[in-house]
Amino acid sequence: GGSPMGDALDAAAEDLQATQGKIAVILVSDGKQATGEPRKAVEKLKQQLGDRLCLHTVWVGNPGEPGKVLMSSLPGVAGSIGGGGNLVHFYP
């Protein structure tokens, strides 16, 4: 089955509503079969938290596997590129 990445990010947005200060979100996934529109969920997080958000992604996969494109794009959607967000590669 798929990973409910978009739903998880939406739930994180709900949980983080009342927080103050800078926020780092660390997303660990293979990026395959991500459901729930993760890019839109990250856009929502960015809209809610603004410059306080720094999104880090950890892509768990082997070279050539799908999922890397999604995982590497999300920090940029959050505006974290240059602000600390990045993609970390973990090869099992």
Buried (B, 14 or more C-beta within 10 A) or exposed (E): EEBBBBBBBBEBBEEBEEEEEEBEBEBEBBBBEBEBBBBEBBBBBBEBBEEBBBBBBBBBBEEEEEBBEBBBBBBBBBBBEEBEBBBEBEEE
